[in-house]
Amino acid sequence: MPLMTSPLLSFLAIVTGSSVTKRYCEMFAMSYCRSTYPSSFAAADRLGGMVEKIKKEGNAHPAWAAVNELEQINDYSRDHHHGEDPEDGGADLIDPAELTGFVKRTLRLVNNLQA
């Protein structure tokens, strides 16, 4: 999985932010769920749907311990799930410190960055 997370690791190295990096957080969390719990999620499941499936099963779901973190990553990246809105006339403002925090949390979740 290290190659897959290289855009997030690159972000940490250069400490710049963009909506693309926010989307990577969601994409890597989804990939983590699919690869770690392959029998729990379909290829078409999005992160929000995965969170709902986990919540529905409760503590019987093997990803239950990560559900709050997954939900927070999903909520944070929600505005950029499908890219920036070209109708609104400009790029969205992103807080670099907040983005860095979510990148680190996502990497921790997928086990590529020690606490």
C-alpha positions as CSV (number, residue, x, y, z in Angstrom):
1,M,0.0,0.0,0.0
2,P,2.9,2.5,0.3
3,L,2.8,3.3,-3.4
4,M,-0.9,4.0,-3.2
5,T,-0.5,6.5,-0.5
6,S,2.4,8.4,-2.1
7,P,0.3,11.5,-3.0
8,L,-0.5,11.9,0.7
9,L,3.1,11.3,1.7
10,S,4.1,13.9,-0.9
11,F,1.6,16.3,0.5
12,L,3.2,16.0,3.9
13,A,6.7,16.6,2.4
14,I,5.7,19.8,0.7
15,V,2.9,21.0,3.0
16,T,0.6,22.5,0.5
17,G,-3.1,21.9,0.2
18,S,-5.7,21.4,-2.4
19,S,-9.1,19.9,-2.9
20,V,-7.3,17.0,-4.7
21,T,-5.5,16.1,-1.4
22,K,-8.8,16.2,0.4
23,R,-10.2,13.7,-2.1
24,Y,-7.1,11.5,-1.7
25,C,-8.0,11.2,2.0
26,E,-11.4,9.8,1.1
27,M,-10.0,7.5,-1.7
28,F,-7.4,6.0,0.5
29,A,-9.8,5.4,3.4
30,M,-12.2,3.7,0.9
31,S,-9.3,1.6,-0.5
32,Y,-8.3,0.7,3.0
33,C,-11.8,-0.5,3.8
34,R,-12.1,-2.6,0.6
35,S,-8.7,-4.2,1.0
36,T,-8.9,-4.8,4.8
37,Y,-12.5,-6.0,4.9
38,P,-13.1,-7.3,1.3
39,S,-16.3,-9.3,2.2
40,S,-17.9,-6.2,3.8
41,F,-17.8,-3.7,1.0
42,A,-18.6,-3.7,-2.7
43,A,-16.4,-2.1,-5.3
44,A,-19.1,0.6,-5.9
45,D,-19.4,1.5,-2.2
46,R,-18.4,5.0,-1.3
47,L,-17.0,6.0,2.1
48,G,-20.2,7.3,3.5
49,G,-22.0,4.1,2.5
50,M,-19.2,2.1,4.1
51,V,-19.6,4.0,7.3
52,E,-23.4,3.4,7.3
53,K,-22.8,-0.4,6.8
54,I,-20.4,-0.5,9.7
55,K,-22.8,1.5,11.9
56,K,-25.7,-0.8,10.9
57,E,-23.8,-3.9,12.1
58,G,-22.4,-2.1,15.1
59,N,-19.6,-3.7,17.2
60,A,-20.1,-7.0,15.3
61,H,-18.5,-5.4,12.2
62,P,-14.7,-5.9,12.0
63,A,-14.2,-2.2,11.2
64,W,-16.3,-1.0,14.1
65,A,-13.2,0.4,16.0
66,A,-12.4,2.7,13.0
67,V,-15.9,3.9,12.3
68,N,-15.6,7.3,14.0
69,E,-12.3,8.1,12.2
70,L,-13.8,6.9,8.9
71,E,-16.8,9.1,9.4
72,Q,-14.7,12.2,10.2
73,I,-12.5,11.7,7.2
74,N,-15.6,11.3,5.1
75,D,-17.2,14.4,6.5
76,Y,-14.0,16.4,6.0
77,S,-13.6,15.4,2.4
78,R,-17.3,15.5,1.5
79,D,-17.1,18.9,-0.2
80,H,-14.6,17.5,-2.6
81,H,-15.8,14.0,-3.3
82,H,-16.4,14.9,-6.9
83,G,-14.0,17.8,-7.4
84,E,-14.4,21.5,-7.0
85,D,-17.6,23.1,-8.2
86,P,-16.9,25.0,-11.4
87,E,-20.1,26.9,-11.0
88,D,-19.0,28.7,-7.8
89,G,-16.3,30.7,-9.6
90,G,-13.1,29.7,-7.8
91,A,-11.1,27.4,-5.7
92,D,-12.3,26.5,-2.3
93,L,-10.2,27.8,0.7
94,I,-8.5,25.1,2.5
95,D,-6.9,25.4,5.9
96,P,-3.4,23.9,5.5
97,A,-3.1,22.9,9.2
98,E,-6.5,21.2,9.2
99,L,-5.7,19.4,5.9
100,T,-2.3,18.3,7.2
101,G,-4.1,16.9,10.3
102,F,-6.5,14.9,8.2
103,V,-3.7,13.6,5.9
104,K,-1.9,12.3,8.9
105,R,-5.0,10.8,10.3
106,T,-5.7,9.1,7.0
107,L,-2.2,7.7,6.8
108,R,-2.4,6.5,10.4
109,L,-5.6,4.7,9.5
110,V,-4.1,2.9,6.6
111,N,-1.0,2.1,8.7
112,N,1.7,4.1,6.8
113,L,2.5,6.7,9.4
114,Q,3.4,5.9,13.0
115,A,1.5,7.9,15.6
